[in-house]
């Protein structure tokens, strides 16, 4: 396990008893993305849904 991972995870485990993985708050589907990329010729990720209140869903204010 990389030391960077240990340094990020262990303090949270000690202080909170669990580790919450960071998330952008978007939903995608690999199969759908593959089909859409082939059909459109566009590279990248097609976002199916953005969770309100997530980092991806927050709007500057």
Gaussian input, Z-matrix of N, CA and C with variables (Angstrom, degrees):
# hf/3-21g

backbone

0 1
 N
 C     1     B1
 C     2     B2     1     A1
 N     3     B3     2     A2     1     D1
 C     4     B4     3     A3     2     D2
 C     5     B5     4     A4     3     D3
 N     6     B6     5     A5     4     D4
 C     7     B7     6     A6     5     D5
 C     8     B8     7     A7     6     D6
 N     9     B9     8     A8     7     D7
 C    10    B10     9     A9     8     D8
 C    11    B11    10    A10     9     D9
 N    12    B12    11    A11    10    D10
 C    13    B13    12    A12    11    D11
 C    14    B14    13    A13    12    D12
 N    15    B15    14    A14    13    D13
 C    16    B16    15    A15    14    D14
 C    17    B17    16    A16    15    D15
 N    18    B18    17    A17    16    D16
 C    19    B19    18    A18    17    D17
 C    20    B20    19    A19    18    D18
 N    21    B21    20    A20    19    D19
 C    22    B22    21    A21    20    D20
 C    23    B23    22    A22    21    D21
 N    24    B24    23    A23    22    D22
 C    25    B25    24    A24    23    D23
 C    26    B26    25    A25    24    D24
 N    27    B27    26    A26    25    D25
 C    28    B28    27    A27    26    D26
 C    29    B29    28    A28    27    D27
 N    30    B30    29    A29    28    D28
 C    31    B31    30    A30    29    D29
 C    32    B32    31    A31    30    D30
 N    33    B33    32    A32    31    D31
 C    34    B34    33    A33    32    D32
 C    35    B35    34    A34    33    D33
 N    36    B36    35    A35    34    D34
 C    37    B37    36    A36    35    D35
 C    38    B38    37    A37    36    D36
 N    39    B39    38    A38    37    D37
 C    40    B40    39    A39    38    D38
 C    41    B41    40    A40    39    D39
 N    42    B42    41    A41    40    D40
 C    43    B43    42    A42    41    D41
 C    44    B44    43    A43    42    D42
 N    45    B45    44    A44    43    D43
 C    46    B46    45    A45    44    D44
 C    47    B47    46    A46    45    D45
 N    48    B48    47    A47    46    D46
 C    49    B49    48    A48    47    D47
 C    50    B50    49    A49    48    D48
 N    51    B51    50    A50    49    D49
 C    52    B52    51    A51    50    D50
 C    53    B53    52    A52    51    D51
 N    54    B54    53    A53    52    D52
 C    55    B55    54    A54    53    D53
 C    56    B56    55    A55    54    D54
 N    57    B57    56    A56    55    D55
 C    58    B58    57    A57    56    D56
 C    59    B59    58    A58    57    D57
 N    60    B60    59    A59    58    D58
 C    61    B61    60    A60    59    D59
 C    62    B62    61    A61    60    D60
 N    63    B63    62    A62    61    D61
 C    64    B64    63    A63    62    D62
 C    65    B65    64    A64    63    D63
 N    66    B66    65    A65    64    D64
 C    67    B67    66    A66    65    D65
 C    68    B68    67    A67    66    D66
 N    69    B69    68    A68    67    D67
 C    70    B70    69    A69    68    D68
 C    71    B71    70    A70    69    D69
 N    72    B72    71    A71    70    D70
 C    73    B73    72    A72    71    D71
 C    74    B74    73    A73    72    D72
 N    75    B75    74    A74    73    D73
 C    76    B76    75    A75    74    D74
 C    77    B77    76    A76    75    D75
 N    78    B78    77    A77    76    D76
 C    79    B79    78    A78    77    D77
 C    80    B80    79    A79    78    D78
 N    81    B81    80    A80    79    D79
 C    82    B82    81    A81    80    D80
 C    83    B83    82    A82    81    D81
 N    84    B84    83    A83    82    D82
 C    85    B85    84    A84    83    D83
 C    86    B86    85    A85    84    D84
 N    87    B87    86    A86    85    D85
 C    88    B88    87    A87    86    D86
 C    89    B89    88    A88    87    D87
 N    90    B90    89    A89    88    D88
 C    91    B91    90    A90    89    D89
 C    92    B92    91    A91    90    D90
 N    93    B93    92    A92    91    D91
 C    94    B94    93    A93    92    D92
 C    95    B95    94    A94    93    D93
 N    96    B96    95    A95    94    D94
 C    97    B97    96    A96    95    D95
 C    98    B98    97    A97    96    D96
 N    99    B99    98    A98    97    D97
 C   100   B100    99    A99    98    D98
 C   101   B101   100   A100    99    D99
 N   102   B102   101   A101   100   D100
 C   103   B103   102   A102   101   D101
 C   104   B104   103   A103   102   D102
 N   105   B105   104   A104   103   D103
 C   106   B106   105   A105   104   D104
 C   107   B107   106   A106   105   D105
 N   108   B108   107   A107   106   D106
 C   109   B109   108   A108   107   D107
 C   110   B110   109   A109   108   D108
 N   111   B111   110   A110   109   D109
 C   112   B112   111   A111   110   D110
 C   113   B113   112   A112   111   D111
 N   114   B114   113   A113   112   D112
 C   115   B115   114   A114   113   D113
 C   116   B116   115   A115   114   D114
 N   117   B117   116   A116   115   D115
 C   118   B118   117   A117   116   D116
 C   119   B119   118   A118   117   D117
 N   120   B120   119   A119   118   D118
 C   121   B121   120   A120   119   D119
 C   122   B122   121   A121   120   D120
 N   123   B123   122   A122   121   D121
 C   124   B124   123   A123   122   D122
 C   125   B125   124   A124   123   D123
 N   126   B126   125   A125   124   D124
 C   127   B127   126   A126   125   D125
 C   128   B128   127   A127   126   D126
 N   129   B129   128   A128   127   D127
 C   130   B130   129   A129   128   D128
 C   131   B131   130   A130   129   D129
 N   132   B132   131   A131   130   D130
 C   133   B133   132   A132   131   D131
 C   134   B134   133   A133   132   D132
 N   135   B135   134   A134   133   D133
 C   136   B136   135   A135   134   D134
 C   137   B137   136   A136   135   D135
 N   138   B138   137   A137   136   D136
 C   139   B139   138   A138   137   D137
 C   140   B140   139   A139   138   D138
 N   141   B141   140   A140   139   D139
 C   142   B142   141   A141   140   D140
 C   143   B143   142   A142   141   D141
 N   144   B144   143   A143   142   D142
 C   145   B145   144   A144   143   D143
 C   146   B146   145   A145   144   D144
 N   147   B147   146   A146   145   D145
 C   148   B148   147   A147   146   D146
 C   149   B149   148   A148   147   D147
 N   150   B150   149   A149   148   D148
 C   151   B151   150   A150   149   D149
 C   152   B152   151   A151   150   D150
 N   153   B153   152   A152   151   D151
 C   154   B154   153   A153   152   D152
 C   155   B155   154   A154   153   D153
 N   156   B156   155   A155   154   D154
 C   157   B157   156   A156   155   D155
 C   158   B158   157   A157   156   D156
 N   159   B159   158   A158   157   D157
 C   160   B160   159   A159   158   D158
 C   161   B161   160   A160   159   D159
 N   162   B162   161   A161   160   D160
 C   163   B163   162   A162   161   D161
 C   164   B164   163   A163   162   D162
 N   165   B165   164   A164   163   D163
 C   166   B166   165   A165   164   D164
 C   167   B167   166   A166   165   D165
 N   168   B168   167   A167   166   D166
 C   169   B169   168   A168   167   D167
 C   170   B170   169   A169   168   D168
 N   171   B171   170   A170   169   D169
 C   172   B172   171   A171   170   D170
 C   173   B173   172   A172   171   D171
 N   174   B174   173   A173   172   D172
 C   175   B175   174   A174   173   D173
 C   176   B176   175   A175   174   D174
 N   177   B177   176   A176   175   D175
 C   178   B178   177   A177   176   D176
 C   179   B179   178   A178   177   D177
 N   180   B180   179   A179   178   D178
 C   181   B181   180   A180   179   D179
 C   182   B182   181   A181   180   D180

   B1=1.4605
   B2=1.5305
   B3=1.3326
   B4=1.4662
   B5=1.5265
   B6=1.3193
   B7=1.4614
   B8=1.5259
   B9=1.3342
   B10=1.4705
   B11=1.5281
   B12=1.3189
   B13=1.4633
   B14=1.5146
   B15=1.3138
   B16=1.4678
   B17=1.5226
   B18=1.3248
   B19=1.4677
   B20=1.5303
   B21=1.3116
   B22=1.4638
   B23=1.5280
   B24=1.3394
   B25=1.4537
   B26=1.5261
   B27=1.3169
   B28=1.4722
   B29=1.5234
   B30=1.3383
   B31=1.4729
   B32=1.5255
   B33=1.3376
   B34=1.4659
   B35=1.5221
   B36=1.3228
   B37=1.4655
   B38=1.5245
   B39=1.3176
   B40=1.4662
   B41=1.5260
   B42=1.3299
   B43=1.4686
   B44=1.5286
   B45=1.3396
   B46=1.4615
   B47=1.5225
   B48=1.3366
   B49=1.4560
   B50=1.5139
   B51=1.3306
   B52=1.4576
   B53=1.5110
   B54=1.3231
   B55=1.4642
   B56=1.5201
   B57=1.3077
   B58=1.4567
   B59=1.5175
   B60=1.3356
   B61=1.4635
   B62=1.5139
   B63=1.3314
   B64=1.4627
   B65=1.5299
   B66=1.3125
   B67=1.4566
   B68=1.5193
   B69=1.3240
   B70=1.4624
   B71=1.5176
   B72=1.3218
   B73=1.4606
   B74=1.5137
   B75=1.3333
   B76=1.4549
   B77=1.5201
   B78=1.3257
   B79=1.4581
   B80=1.5235
   B81=1.3273
   B82=1.4570
   B83=1.5171
   B84=1.3208
   B85=1.4578
   B86=1.5251
   B87=1.3315
   B88=1.4635
   B89=1.5239
   B90=1.3266
   B91=1.4653
   B92=1.5270
   B93=1.3259
   B94=1.4686
   B95=1.5248
   B96=1.3437
   B97=1.4607
   B98=1.5207
   B99=1.3304
   B100=1.4591
   B101=1.5260
   B102=1.3327
   B103=1.4629
   B104=1.5290
   B105=1.3445
   B106=1.4633
   B107=1.5271
   B108=1.3304
   B109=1.4669
   B110=1.5247
   B111=1.3389
   B112=1.4677
   B113=1.5246
   B114=1.3213
   B115=1.4672
   B116=1.5301
   B117=1.3282
   B118=1.4636
   B119=1.5190
   B120=1.3396
   B121=1.4619
   B122=1.5147
   B123=1.3098
   B124=1.4655
   B125=1.5215
   B126=1.3381
   B127=1.4600
   B128=1.5179
   B129=1.2940
   B130=1.4569
   B131=1.5097
   B132=1.3171
   B133=1.4539
   B134=1.5244
   B135=1.3058
   B136=1.4564
   B137=1.5215
   B138=1.3170
   B139=1.4631
   B140=1.5173
   B141=1.3316
   B142=1.4619
   B143=1.5219
   B144=1.3306
   B145=1.4678
   B146=1.5150
   B147=1.3361
   B148=1.4665
   B149=1.5167
   B150=1.3408
   B151=1.4557
   B152=1.5308
   B153=1.3426
   B154=1.4699
   B155=1.5256
   B156=1.3084
   B157=1.4573
   B158=1.5257
   B159=1.3280
   B160=1.4575
   B161=1.5218
   B162=1.3369
   B163=1.4651
   B164=1.5290
   B165=1.3169
   B166=1.4609
   B167=1.5222
   B168=1.3126
   B169=1.4521
   B170=1.5039
   B171=1.3337
   B172=1.4598
   B173=1.5185
   B174=1.2954
   B175=1.4532
   B176=1.5252
   B177=1.3417
   B178=1.4724
   B179=1.5227
   B180=1.2939
   B181=1.3485
   B182=1.3408
   A1=107.71
   A2=117.29
   A3=120.21
   A4=112.04
   A5=115.79
   A6=120.64
   A7=111.05
   A8=118.04
   A9=120.28
   A10=110.98
   A11=116.57
   A12=121.00
   A13=110.22
   A14=117.09
   A15=121.82
   A16=109.76
   A17=117.66
   A18=121.43
   A19=112.13
   A20=117.53
   A21=121.04
   A22=111.55
   A23=116.79
   A24=121.34
   A25=112.75
   A26=117.82
   A27=121.51
   A28=112.81
   A29=121.16
   A30=118.69
   A31=113.74
   A32=116.50
   A33=119.08
   A34=110.86
   A35=117.63
   A36=120.60
   A37=110.92
   A38=116.20
   A39=120.57
   A40=110.82
   A41=117.31
   A42=119.55
   A43=113.58
   A44=117.57
   A45=119.96
   A46=114.36
   A47=116.84
   A48=120.24
   A49=114.19
   A50=117.31
   A51=121.43
   A52=108.40
   A53=115.41
   A54=121.04
   A55=109.23
   A56=116.12
   A57=121.83
   A58=107.99
   A59=115.47
   A60=119.88
   A61=110.45
   A62=117.12
   A63=119.88
   A64=110.75
   A65=115.83
   A66=120.47
   A67=109.15
   A68=116.27
   A69=120.49
   A70=111.68
   A71=116.12
   A72=119.85
   A73=112.97
   A74=116.62
   A75=120.25
   A76=109.33
   A77=115.25
   A78=120.73
   A79=108.39
   A80=114.92
   A81=120.31
   A82=108.00
   A83=115.52
   A84=120.71
   A85=107.04
   A86=116.99
   A87=121.18
   A88=112.49
   A89=118.03
   A90=120.65
   A91=111.28
   A92=116.26
   A93=120.36
   A94=109.97
   A95=116.66
   A96=120.09
   A97=111.73
   A98=117.16
   A99=120.45
   A100=111.02
   A101=117.27
   A102=121.15
   A103=111.77
   A104=116.28
   A105=119.79
   A106=111.43
   A107=117.50
   A108=120.08
   A109=111.15
   A110=116.69
   A111=119.81
   A112=110.84
   A113=116.59
   A114=120.51
   A115=112.61
   A116=116.64
   A117=119.80
   A118=113.66
   A119=116.91
   A120=120.02
   A121=113.02
   A122=117.18
   A123=121.93
   A124=108.82
   A125=116.77
   A126=121.43
   A127=109.46
   A128=116.53
   A129=121.08
   A130=110.49
   A131=115.66
   A132=120.89
   A133=108.96
   A134=116.30
   A135=121.57
   A136=107.72
   A137=116.40
   A138=122.38
   A139=108.21
   A140=115.51
   A141=120.50
   A142=112.21
   A143=115.34
   A144=119.28
   A145=108.86
   A146=116.55
   A147=123.19
   A148=107.14
   A149=115.42
   A150=120.27
   A151=110.42
   A152=117.54
   A153=119.97
   A154=109.92
   A155=116.68
   A156=120.84
   A157=113.54
   A158=117.87
   A159=120.81
   A160=109.55
   A161=117.78
   A162=118.83
   A163=112.74
   A164=118.39
   A165=121.26
   A166=111.28
   A167=118.00
   A168=121.62
   A169=115.13
   A170=117.52
   A171=120.00
   A172=110.55
   A173=115.45
   A174=120.86
   A175=108.22
   A176=117.00
   A177=118.57
   A178=109.64
   A179=114.11
   A180=117.45
   A181=143.25
   D1=131.29
   D2=179.64
   D3=-63.20
   D4=142.56
   D5=-177.95
   D6=-62.22
   D7=-31.88
   D8=177.92
   D9=-61.09
   D10=-38.46
   D11=177.80
   D12=-66.04
   D13=-45.12
   D14=179.42
   D15=-60.03
   D16=-44.94
   D17=-177.79
   D18=-66.32
   D19=-25.16
   D20=178.71
   D21=-85.89
   D22=-38.52
   D23=-171.67
   D24=-85.86
   D25=-45.07
   D26=-172.39
   D27=-59.61
   D28=-46.32
   D29=179.12
   D30=-57.45
   D31=-38.32
   D32=178.71
   D33=-70.34
   D34=-37.79
   D35=176.24
   D36=-60.98
   D37=-42.71
   D38=-179.52
   D39=-66.83
   D40=-45.58
   D41=-174.46
   D42=-78.54
   D43=-34.44
   D44=-173.98
   D45=-115.40
   D46=-10.93
   D47=-179.99
   D48=79.91
   D49=2.10
   D50=177.17
   D51=-158.20
   D52=164.41
   D53=178.94
   D54=-119.47
   D55=128.82
   D56=177.22
   D57=-105.35
   D58=118.69
   D59=-179.36
   D60=-69.87
   D61=138.72
   D62=176.22
   D63=-63.67
   D64=149.75
   D65=-179.25
   D66=-148.43
   D67=143.44
   D68=174.79
   D69=-77.99
   D70=-26.39
   D71=-178.80
   D72=88.85
   D73=33.89
   D74=176.24
   D75=-120.93
   D76=152.90
   D77=177.74
   D78=-116.82
   D79=135.17
   D80=175.27
   D81=-141.22
   D82=171.36
   D83=178.91
   D84=-137.03
   D85=121.65
   D86=-176.07
   D87=-58.15
   D88=-42.97
   D89=-179.60
   D90=-63.65
   D91=-45.73
   D92=179.06
   D93=-64.47
   D94=-42.92
   D95=179.02
   D96=-59.91
   D97=-43.70
   D98=179.54
   D99=-60.36
   D100=-44.78
   D101=-179.59
   D102=-65.66
   D103=-43.59
   D104=-179.67
   D105=-66.14
   D106=-38.22
   D107=178.32
   D108=-64.44
   D109=-42.78
   D110=178.17
   D111=-63.96
   D112=-42.69
   D113=-176.46
   D114=-71.34
   D115=-36.24
   D116=-174.33
   D117=-98.20
   D118=-21.27
   D119=-175.24
   D120=75.87
   D121=8.00
   D122=-179.58
   D123=-91.76
   D124=131.24
   D125=175.07
   D126=-89.90
   D127=148.90
   D128=178.13
   D129=129.11
   D130=-160.77
   D131=-178.37
   D132=-119.97
   D133=130.72
   D134=173.92
   D135=-87.79
   D136=124.62
   D137=-178.54
   D138=-91.24
   D139=125.21
   D140=-179.65
   D141=-87.41
   D142=-33.21
   D143=-176.32
   D144=-157.37
   D145=146.23
   D146=175.16
   D147=-119.54
   D148=127.30
   D149=179.26
   D150=-73.25
   D151=125.61
   D152=176.34
   D153=-59.86
   D154=139.75
   D155=178.60
   D156=82.87
   D157=-3.75
   D158=178.49
   D159=-84.47
   D160=168.49
   D161=176.67
   D162=-55.59
   D163=-36.75
   D164=178.58
   D165=-74.98
   D166=-25.64
   D167=-176.26
   D168=-92.23
   D169=-16.45
   D170=-179.44
   D171=-72.43
   D172=137.38
   D173=176.03
   D174=-107.63
   D175=138.22
   D176=176.15
   D177=-63.04
   D178=142.52
   D179=-172.09
   D180=-104.74

